[in-house]
Amino acid sequence: MKKTLSAFVVLAFAGFNAQSLDPSFGTNGTYTHPDLLSLFEATELPDGNVLLSGDRYIEDLNISQAKMVKMKPDGSIDTSFGTGGSFVIDQYAGMDYYEAFSQAYPLPDGKILTLYGSEYDNGIDQSVISFRMLRLNANGTVDNTFTGYQQSNMAEEDAPYGLIPLPSSKFLVYGGDYIMRFNQNGTLDTTYGNNGVRSFSVDVEEINRIGNALYLHDYLSNRLIKLDNESSTNTTIFNLAQGSYVHFSGNNIFIEDPNNKIIKLNADLLPVSNFGVNGTATYQDFVGSNFVFQPGGSIIAENIDYIYDGNNNTIGYNKNFRRINPNGSLDTSFGTAGVYTLYVPESAPYSPWSDQFLHSNGKLYHVFYDKEVDVANATLYLKRSNLPAELLAVSDQTAGSTLRIVQNPVKDRLLLSEPVSQAKIYDLSGRATEIVFEGSESAVNSLKAGVYILNATSRTGKTVTLKFIKK
């Protein structure tokens, strides 16, 4: 769906400062958490707290556990969650089993959905996988009203990759060549596919969702495949260059092309014309990967340079961050000459490779991991960077439609120029809010400040996508 830019708003977020490590965070910009390794998936909750989920693997202590921790934006642990701030499953003693949680997904009622997996490896035969679904209460205790599905003794290549909550309140579990659909209570939806399972003849690396549509990254054939919904046989295909990475942000898709390009597509897999040249931005050099998206559409990309001494010994690493403007150009005002650098000396106790996530408070969080991952008290090092304000271009009209947002930004009520049907509001991560309405207005005072996407059907029957700012 091609979009026209009919208005723009410059938004300076209060609290955004020049890019730098935040000295008010922890000690000199770093918060340390002994014994939290390795919590590699971050999910922000509606209250602003963050769930970190993954595993705790300590060879020295013969420990392998699945672990989830609730952390406050200031870097401290929310001790009201689970036991002392953590929810742990330690089903198997010894190191023959590896146990971990998938990324956690908050549900509209405040509960939390996740996958627990265990892998047995006797060092001889192929590893065997078992998994089950869990739903936790908001306080980090197990919700025993959730039936949950479990499967044991799966071949490693058949193991599930992740969860996808659906707007219908059902949810999917997907693997390399299948999708399973589950009811809200965790039972298998046997009306779907073949007794609850739909198989594919593709090699899926990842599945993402925008609205009802699913997007399958076919790794072997270098394709991105769109299905109108999980049951659809209608496909739209976008061919990828080999080695491409796919990122989703709101209603847009960004292709990290290995030929120093970024391609921006809309939900219909069509190029977004106001990004680069006809949807493709080309750069002279590699600008980075591990994309993080700011609310206004800017991309933060990271790459790492090795620093050597005169004898060619590694003495440190520069973690270089560049910001790409919503139109695909490099932001040369970002950092120094367009580069914001975090230096990690070789002597640092943590590895230079880190996971990043952007919080709704506008801060960029860096999760570093201890070099000594297999020892007692292996430490998670959390850093926080300030980021400067971005210029926010807000599209408020879809091509071919007269529908627009009457006043943008929005305070308490969203007012439209004409009535709509089947209207839903999503945040920029693609997660549906609880707001669903018909007509020309809706209360939005329950939303946090930020940028949101409205998907609706106009009175002419066209699907429209509008972006608005909630003050």
Secondary structure as a PSIPRED ss2 file (coil, helix, strand):
# PSIPRED VFORMAT (PSIPRED V4.0)

   1 M C   1.000  0.000  0.000
   2 K C   1.000  0.000  0.000
   3 K E   0.000  0.000  1.000
   4 T C   1.000  0.000  0.000
   5 L C   1.000  0.000  0.000
   6 S C   1.000  0.000  0.000
   7 A C   1.000  0.000  0.000
   8 F C   1.000  0.000  0.000
   9 V C   1.000  0.000  0.000
  10 V C   1.000  0.000  0.000
  11 L C   1.000  0.000  0.000
  12 A C   1.000  0.000  0.000
  13 F C   1.000  0.000  0.000
  14 A C   1.000  0.000  0.000
  15 G C   1.000  0.000  0.000
  16 F C   1.000  0.000  0.000
  17 N C   1.000  0.000  0.000
  18 A C   1.000  0.000  0.000
  19 Q C   1.000  0.000  0.000
  20 S E   0.000  0.000  1.000
  21 L E   0.000  0.000  1.000
  22 D C   1.000  0.000  0.000
  23 P C   1.000  0.000  0.000
  24 S C   1.000  0.000  0.000
  25 F C   1.000  0.000  0.000
  26 G C   1.000  0.000  0.000
  27 T E   0.000  0.000  1.000
  28 N C   1.000  0.000  0.000
  29 G C   1.000  0.000  0.000
  30 T E   0.000  0.000  1.000
  31 Y E   0.000  0.000  1.000
  32 T E   0.000  0.000  1.000
  33 H E   0.000  0.000  1.000
  34 P E   0.000  0.000  1.000
  35 D C   1.000  0.000  0.000
  36 L C   1.000  0.000  0.000
  37 L C   1.000  0.000  0.000
  38 S C   1.000  0.000  0.000
  39 L C   1.000  0.000  0.000
  40 F C   1.000  0.000  0.000
  41 E E   0.000  0.000  1.000
  42 A E   0.000  0.000  1.000
  43 T E   0.000  0.000  1.000
  44 E E   0.000  0.000  1.000
  45 L C   1.000  0.000  0.000
  46 P C   1.000  0.000  0.000
  47 D C   1.000  0.000  0.000
  48 G C   1.000  0.000  0.000
  49 N C   1.000  0.000  0.000
  50 V E   0.000  0.000  1.000
  51 L E   0.000  0.000  1.000
  52 L E   0.000  0.000  1.000
  53 S E   0.000  0.000  1.000
  54 G E   0.000  0.000  1.000
  55 D E   0.000  0.000  1.000
  56 R E   0.000  0.000  1.000
  57 Y E   0.000  0.000  1.000
  58 I E   0.000  0.000  1.000
  59 E H   0.000  1.000  0.000
  60 D H   0.000  1.000  0.000
  61 L H   0.000  1.000  0.000
  62 N C   1.000  0.000  0.000
  63 I E   0.000  0.000  1.000
  64 S E   0.000  0.000  1.000
  65 Q E   0.000  0.000  1.000
  66 A E   0.000  0.000  1.000
  67 K E   0.000  0.000  1.000
  68 M E   0.000  0.000  1.000
  69 V E   0.000  0.000  1.000
  70 K E   0.000  0.000  1.000
  71 M E   0.000  0.000  1.000
  72 K C   1.000  0.000  0.000
  73 P C   1.000  0.000  0.000
  74 D C   1.000  0.000  0.000
  75 G C   1.000  0.000  0.000
  76 S C   1.000  0.000  0.000
  77 I E   0.000  0.000  1.000
  78 D C   1.000  0.000  0.000
  79 T C   1.000  0.000  0.000
  80 S C   1.000  0.000  0.000
  81 F C   1.000  0.000  0.000
  82 G C   1.000  0.000  0.000
  83 T E   0.000  0.000  1.000
  84 G C   1.000  0.000  0.000
  85 G C   1.000  0.000  0.000
  86 S E   0.000  0.000  1.000
  87 F E   0.000  0.000  1.000
  88 V E   0.000  0.000  1.000
  89 I E   0.000  0.000  1.000
  90 D C   1.000  0.000  0.000
  91 Q C   1.000  0.000  0.000
  92 Y C   1.000  0.000  0.000
  93 A C   1.000  0.000  0.000
  94 G C   1.000  0.000  0.000
  95 M C   1.000  0.000  0.000
  96 D C   1.000  0.000  0.000
  97 Y E   0.000  0.000  1.000
  98 Y E   0.000  0.000  1.000
  99 E E   0.000  0.000  1.000
 100 A E   0.000  0.000  1.000
 101 F E   0.000  0.000  1.000
 102 S C   1.000  0.000  0.000
 103 Q C   1.000  0.000  0.000
 104 A C   1.000  0.000  0.000
 105 Y E   0.000  0.000  1.000
 106 P E   0.000  0.000  1.000
 107 L C   1.000  0.000  0.000
 108 P C   1.000  0.000  0.000
 109 D C   1.000  0.000  0.000
 110 G C   1.000  0.000  0.000
 111 K C   1.000  0.000  0.000
 112 I E   0.000  0.000  1.000
 113 L E   0.000  0.000  1.000
 114 T E   0.000  0.000  1.000
 115 L E   0.000  0.000  1.000
 116 Y E   0.000  0.000  1.000
 117 G E   0.000  0.000  1.000
 118 S E   0.000  0.000  1.000
 119 E E   0.000  0.000  1.000
 120 Y E   0.000  0.000  1.000
 121 D C   1.000  0.000  0.000
 122 N C   1.000  0.000  0.000
 123 G C   1.000  0.000  0.000
 124 I C   1.000  0.000  0.000
 125 D C   1.000  0.000  0.000
 126 Q C   1.000  0.000  0.000
 127 S C   1.000  0.000  0.000
 128 V E   0.000  0.000  1.000
 129 I E   0.000  0.000  1.000
 130 S E   0.000  0.000  1.000
 131 F E   0.000  0.000  1.000
 132 R E   0.000  0.000  1.000
 133 M E   0.000  0.000  1.000
 134 L E   0.000  0.000  1.000
 135 R E   0.000  0.000  1.000
 136 L E   0.000  0.000  1.000
 137 N C   1.000  0.000  0.000
 138 A C   1.000  0.000  0.000
 139 N C   1.000  0.000  0.000
 140 G C   1.000  0.000  0.000
 141 T C   1.000  0.000  0.000
 142 V E   0.000  0.000  1.000
 143 D C   1.000  0.000  0.000
 144 N C   1.000  0.000  0.000
 145 T C   1.000  0.000  0.000
 146 F C   1.000  0.000  0.000
 147 T C   1.000  0.000  0.000
 148 G C   1.000  0.000  0.000
 149 Y C   1.000  0.000  0.000
 150 Q E   0.000  0.000  1.000
 151 Q E   0.000  0.000  1.000
 152 S E   0.000  0.000  1.000
 153 N E   0.000  0.000  1.000
 154 M E   0.000  0.000  1.000
 155 A E   0.000  0.000  1.000
 156 E H   0.000  1.000  0.000
 157 E H   0.000  1.000  0.000
 158 D H   0.000  1.000  0.000
 159 A C   1.000  0.000  0.000
 160 P C   1.000  0.000  0.000
 161 Y C   1.000  0.000  0.000
 162 G E   0.000  0.000  1.000
 163 L E   0.000  0.000  1.000
 164 I E   0.000  0.000  1.000
 165 P E   0.000  0.000  1.000
 166 L C   1.000  0.000  0.000
 167 P C   1.000  0.000  0.000
 168 S C   1.000  0.000  0.000
 169 S C   1.000  0.000  0.000
 170 K C   1.000  0.000  0.000
 171 F E   0.000  0.000  1.000
 172 L E   0.000  0.000  1.000
 173 V E   0.000  0.000  1.000
 174 Y E   0.000  0.000  1.000
 175 G C   1.000  0.000  0.000
 176 G C   1.000  0.000  0.000
 177 D C   1.000  0.000  0.000
 178 Y E   0.000  0.000  1.000
 179 I E   0.000  0.000  1.000
 180 M E   0.000  0.000  1.000
 181 R E   0.000  0.000  1.000
 182 F E   0.000  0.000  1.000
 183 N C   1.000  0.000  0.000
 184 Q C   1.000  0.000  0.000
 185 N C   1.000  0.000  0.000
 186 G C   1.000  0.000  0.000
 187 T C   1.000  0.000  0.000
 188 L E   0.000  0.000  1.000
 189 D C   1.000  0.000  0.000
 190 T C   1.000  0.000  0.000
 191 T C   1.000  0.000  0.000
 192 Y C   1.000  0.000  0.000
 193 G C   1.000  0.000  0.000
 194 N E   0.000  0.000  1.000
 195 N C   1.000  0.000  0.000
 196 G C   1.000  0.000  0.000
 197 V E   0.000  0.000  1.000
 198 R E   0.000  0.000  1.000
 199 S E   0.000  0.000  1.000
 200 F C   1.000  0.000  0.000
 201 S C   1.000  0.000  0.000
 202 V C   1.000  0.000  0.000
 203 D C   1.000  0.000  0.000
 204 V E   0.000  0.000  1.000
 205 E E   0.000  0.000  1.000
 206 E E   0.000  0.000  1.000
 207 I E   0.000  0.000  1.000
 208 N E   0.000  0.000  1.000
 209 R E   0.000  0.000  1.000
 210 I E   0.000  0.000  1.000
 211 G C   1.000  0.000  0.000
 212 N C   1.000  0.000  0.000
 213 A E   0.000  0.000  1.000
 214 L E   0.000  0.000  1.000
 215 Y E   0.000  0.000  1.000
 216 L E   0.000  0.000  1.000
 217 H E   0.000  0.000  1.000
 218 D E   0.000  0.000  1.000
 219 Y C   1.000  0.000  0.000
 220 L C   1.000  0.000  0.000
 221 S C   1.000  0.000  0.000
 222 N C   1.000  0.000  0.000
 223 R E   0.000  0.000  1.000
 224 L E   0.000  0.000  1.000
 225 I E   0.000  0.000  1.000
 226 K E   0.000  0.000  1.000
 227 L E   0.000  0.000  1.000
 228 D C   1.000  0.000  0.000
 229 N C   1.000  0.000  0.000
 230 E C   1.000  0.000  0.000
 231 S C   1.000  0.000  0.000
 232 S C   1.000  0.000  0.000
 233 T C   1.000  0.000  0.000
 234 N C   1.000  0.000  0.000
 235 T E   0.000  0.000  1.000
 236 T E   0.000  0.000  1.000
 237 I E   0.000  0.000  1.000
 238 F E   0.000  0.000  1.000
 239 N E   0.000  0.000  1.000
 240 L C   1.000  0.000  0.000
 241 A C   1.000  0.000  0.000
 242 Q C   1.000  0.000  0.000
 243 G C   1.000  0.000  0.000
 244 S C   1.000  0.000  0.000
 245 Y E   0.000  0.000  1.000
 246 V E   0.000  0.000  1.000
 247 H E   0.000  0.000  1.000
 248 F E   0.000  0.000  1.000
 249 S E   0.000  0.000  1.000
 250 G C   1.000  0.000  0.000
 251 N C   1.000  0.000  0.000
 252 N E   0.000  0.000  1.000
 253 I E   0.000  0.000  1.000
 254 F E   0.000  0.000  1.000
 255 I E   0.000  0.000  1.000
 256 E E   0.000  0.000  1.000
 257 D E   0.000  0.000  1.000
 258 P C   1.000  0.000  0.000
 259 N C   1.000  0.000  0.000
 260 N C   1.000  0.000  0.000
 261 K E   0.000  0.000  1.000
 262 I E   0.000  0.000  1.000
 263 I E   0.000  0.000  1.000
 264 K E   0.000  0.000  1.000
 265 L E   0.000  0.000  1.000
 266 N C   1.000  0.000  0.000
 267 A C   1.000  0.000  0.000
 268 D C   1.000  0.000  0.000
 269 L C   1.000  0.000  0.000
 270 L C   1.000  0.000  0.000
 271 P E   0.000  0.000  1.000
 272 V C   1.000  0.000  0.000
 273 S C   1.000  0.000  0.000
 274 N C   1.000  0.000  0.000
 275 F C   1.000  0.000  0.000
 276 G C   1.000  0.000  0.000
 277 V E   0.000  0.000  1.000
 278 N C   1.000  0.000  0.000
 279 G C   1.000  0.000  0.000
 280 T E   0.000  0.000  1.000
 281 A E   0.000  0.000  1.000
 282 T E   0.000  0.000  1.000
 283 Y C   1.000  0.000  0.000
 284 Q C   1.000  0.000  0.000
 285 D C   1.000  0.000  0.000
 286 F C   1.000  0.000  0.000
 287 V C   1.000  0.000  0.000
 288 G C   1.000  0.000  0.000
 289 S E   0.000  0.000  1.000
 290 N E   0.000  0.000  1.000
 291 F E   0.000  0.000  1.000
 292 V E   0.000  0.000  1.000
 293 F E   0.000  0.000  1.000
 294 Q C   1.000  0.000  0.000
 295 P C   1.000  0.000  0.000
 296 G C   1.000  0.000  0.000
 297 G C   1.000  0.000  0.000
 298 S C   1.000  0.000  0.000
 299 I E   0.000  0.000  1.000
 300 I E   0.000  0.000  1.000
 301 A E   0.000  0.000  1.000
 302 E E   0.000  0.000  1.000
 303 N E   0.000  0.000  1.000
 304 I E   0.000  0.000  1.000
 305 D E   0.000  0.000  1.000
 306 Y E   0.000  0.000  1.000
 307 I E   0.000  0.000  1.000
 308 Y E   0.000  0.000  1.000
 309 D C   1.000  0.000  0.000
 310 G C   1.000  0.000  0.000
 311 N C   1.000  0.000  0.000
 312 N C   1.000  0.000  0.000
 313 N C   1.000  0.000  0.000
 314 T E   0.000  0.000  1.000
 315 I E   0.000  0.000  1.000
 316 G E   0.000  0.000  1.000
 317 Y E   0.000  0.000  1.000
 318 N E   0.000  0.000  1.000
 319 K E   0.000  0.000  1.000
 320 N E   0.000  0.000  1.000
 321 F E   0.000  0.000  1.000
 322 R E   0.000  0.000  1.000
 323 R E   0.000  0.000  1.000
 324 I E   0.000  0.000  1.000
 325 N C   1.000  0.000  0.000
 326 P C   1.000  0.000  0.000
 327 N C   1.000  0.000  0.000
 328 G C   1.000  0.000  0.000
 329 S C   1.000  0.000  0.000
 330 L E   0.000  0.000  1.000
 331 D C   1.000  0.000  0.000
 332 T C   1.000  0.000  0.000
 333 S C   1.000  0.000  0.000
 334 F C   1.000  0.000  0.000
 335 G C   1.000  0.000  0.000
 336 T E   0.000  0.000  1.000
 337 A C   1.000  0.000  0.000
 338 G C   1.000  0.000  0.000
 339 V E   0.000  0.000  1.000
 340 Y E   0.000  0.000  1.000
 341 T E   0.000  0.000  1.000
 342 L E   0.000  0.000  1.000
 343 Y E   0.000  0.000  1.000
 344 V E   0.000  0.000  1.000
 345 P E   0.000  0.000  1.000
 346 E C   1.000  0.000  0.000
 347 S C   1.000  0.000  0.000
 348 A C   1.000  0.000  0.000
 349 P C   1.000  0.000  0.000
 350 Y E   0.000  0.000  1.000
 351 S E   0.000  0.000  1.000
 352 P E   0.000  0.000  1.000
 353 W E   0.000  0.000  1.000
 354 S E   0.000  0.000  1.000
 355 D E   0.000  0.000  1.000
 356 Q E   0.000  0.000  1.000
 357 F E   0.000  0.000  1.000
 358 L E   0.000  0.000  1.000
 359 H C   1.000  0.000  0.000
 360 S C   1.000  0.000  0.000
 361 N C   1.000  0.000  0.000
 362 G C   1.000  0.000  0.000
 363 K C   1.000  0.000  0.000
 364 L E   0.000  0.000  1.000
 365 Y E   0.000  0.000  1.000
 366 H E   0.000  0.000  1.000
 367 V E   0.000  0.000  1.000
 368 F E   0.000  0.000  1.000
 369 Y E   0.000  0.000  1.000
 370 D E   0.000  0.000  1.000
 371 K C   1.000  0.000  0.000
 372 E C   1.000  0.000  0.000
 373 V C   1.000  0.000  0.000
 374 D C   1.000  0.000  0.000
 375 V C   1.000  0.000  0.000
 376 A C   1.000  0.000  0.000
 377 N C   1.000  0.000  0.000
 378 A C   1.000  0.000  0.000
 379 T E   0.000  0.000  1.000
 380 L E   0.000  0.000  1.000
 381 Y E   0.000  0.000  1.000
 382 L E   0.000  0.000  1.000
 383 K E   0.000  0.000  1.000
 384 R E   0.000  0.000  1.000
 385 S E   0.000  0.000  1.000
 386 N E   0.000  0.000  1.000
 387 L C   1.000  0.000  0.000
 388 P C   1.000  0.000  0.000
 389 A C   1.000  0.000  0.000
 390 E C   1.000  0.000  0.000
 391 L C   1.000  0.000  0.000
 392 L C   1.000  0.000  0.000
 393 A C   1.000  0.000  0.000
 394 V C   1.000  0.000  0.000
 395 S C   1.000  0.000  0.000
 396 D C   1.000  0.000  0.000
 397 Q C   1.000  0.000  0.000
 398 T E   0.000  0.000  1.000
 399 A C   1.000  0.000  0.000
 400 G C   1.000  0.000  0.000
 401 S C   1.000  0.000  0.000
 402 T C   1.000  0.000  0.000
 403 L C   1.000  0.000  0.000
 404 R C   1.000  0.000  0.000
 405 I E   0.000  0.000  1.000
 406 V C   1.000  0.000  0.000
 407 Q C   1.000  0.000  0.000
 408 N C   1.000  0.000  0.000
 409 P C   1.000  0.000  0.000
 410 V E   0.000  0.000  1.000
 411 K C   1.000  0.000  0.000
 412 D C   1.000  0.000  0.000
 413 R E   0.000  0.000  1.000
 414 L E   0.000  0.000  1.000
 415 L E   0.000  0.000  1.000
 416 L E   0.000  0.000  1.000
 417 S E   0.000  0.000  1.000
 418 E E   0.000  0.000  1.000
 419 P E   0.000  0.000  1.000
 420 V E   0.000  0.000  1.000
 421 S E   0.000  0.000  1.000
 422 Q E   0.000  0.000  1.000
 423 A E   0.000  0.000  1.000
 424 K E   0.000  0.000  1.000
 425 I E   0.000  0.000  1.000
 426 Y E   0.000  0.000  1.000
 427 D E   0.000  0.000  1.000
 428 L C   1.000  0.000  0.000
 429 S C   1.000  0.000  0.000
 430 G C   1.000  0.000  0.000
 431 R C   1.000  0.000  0.000
 432 A E   0.000  0.000  1.000
 433 T E   0.000  0.000  1.000
 434 E E   0.000  0.000  1.000
 435 I E   0.000  0.000  1.000
 436 V E   0.000  0.000  1.000
 437 F E   0.000  0.000  1.000
 438 E E   0.000  0.000  1.000
 439 G E   0.000  0.000  1.000
 440 S E   0.000  0.000  1.000
 441 E E   0.000  0.000  1.000
 442 S E   0.000  0.000  1.000
 443 A E   0.000  0.000  1.000
 444 V C   1.000  0.000  0.000
 445 N C   1.000  0.000  0.000
 446 S C   1.000  0.000  0.000
 447 L C   1.000  0.000  0.000
 448 K C   1.000  0.000  0.000
 449 A C   1.000  0.000  0.000
 450 G E   0.000  0.000  1.000
 451 V E   0.000  0.000  1.000
 452 Y E   0.000  0.000  1.000
 453 I E   0.000  0.000  1.000
 454 L E   0.000  0.000  1.000
 455 N E   0.000  0.000  1.000
 456 A E   0.000  0.000  1.000
 457 T E   0.000  0.000  1.000
 458 S C   1.000  0.000  0.000
 459 R C   1.000  0.000  0.000
 460 T C   1.000  0.000  0.000
 461 G C   1.000  0.000  0.000
 462 K C   1.000  0.000  0.000
 463 T E   0.000  0.000  1.000
 464 V E   0.000  0.000  1.000
 465 T E   0.000  0.000  1.000
 466 L E   0.000  0.000  1.000
 467 K E   0.000  0.000  1.000
 468 F E   0.000  0.000  1.000
 469 I E   0.000  0.000  1.000
 470 K E   0.000  0.000  1.000
 471 K C   1.000  0.000  0.000
